[in-house]
Amino acid sequence: MQPSQSGHVYWANLVISNPHSPPLILFSGLAADANVFTPQKVAFPQLVVPTWPKPQPNDTLDSYCDRLAENLRSHGDAIIGGASFGGIIALHVAQRHRPLGVILIGSVRSPAELSRIAKLSRPLKPLVPLIPVRLLQFSCIPLTTKIASRVSRHLSGLARQFRGSDPTVFKWSLARILDWNTSPVVECPVFHIHGDRDRVLPMRYTQPDTVVAGGGHVISLTHPADVNKFIRSAIAKTMSESR
C-alpha cells in the first residue's frame, strides 16, 4: 500500500485533468447525489455522475446493474468507479460494461471486506423499509454546516452525503449491501484509494493501493487533492495500458 498525504486544498488550486482523457463515470455512495464529487467535477471536466434510477419492484443487484450498464454504453470506452456503495455498483457494472478501468474510492471489492457490523446486521434487512429516512435527514442538518465541518470533516461529510440521498434508493441500496454475497470478477485494472480512519468500511478489512492519512469515509470531499491525484494517476496508467 502506498501512503498518501492528507490535507484540505481549495478547489481552485486543483490541477485540471487532460481534456483528451476518456470519459470518467463515478457512482456516488449509498444513493447520494453528485455533490459528493463536486471537487472532482472541477478537476475532471469529462466526469459524469449518473443519477440513481428508482429501483423497480423486486430489483436485485444484478438486474439493477444490468440497466446501469446498458445506460453507460453510449459513453463508449470509459473509466468507471465510485465511492462506498457506488464502488460496489461500479464493479458489478464492470462485469457487463467492460470499462478501461475501475476506480474505488473508500469502497471494497467483495462481501468478505465488509465491516463486522455490516455482516452481523444482515438478519435485520427486513427492518430496512421501516427506517424513517426523511426524519433522520432533517435531524442531521446541523452536521452539514460550515461550523460542523470545521469540528469534524469526516462526520460532516457523511451527513452531507446522507442529506442528498433519495429515501427509496437509500433503503434499496442498504438492503443490497446487507444481502450482498457475490464477489464481482472484472477483466480490467482496479485502482483503490481508502482513508485510514474510515469507520464505515474499515481499511483493515481491505487492501487499497493508496492510503489517505487521516481520511474518513467521504474522502472525495474531505481530501479532494489526494483523491484527484489518485484518479489522475489511475487514468494515466489505464491509458498507457490500453495503447
Secondary structure, DSSP 8 states (H G I E B T S, - for coil): -EEE------GGGS----TTS--EEEE-STT--GGGGHHHHHH-TTEE--------TT--HHHHHHHHHHHHGGG-S-EEEEETHHHHHHHHHHHHH--SEEEEES--SSGGGS-HHHHHTGGGGGGGGG--HHHHHHHTGGGGSHHHHHH-HHHHHHHHHHHTS-HHHHHHHHHHHHT-------SS-EEEEEETT-SSS-GGGS--SEEETT--S-HHHHSHHHHHHHHHHHHHHHHHHH-
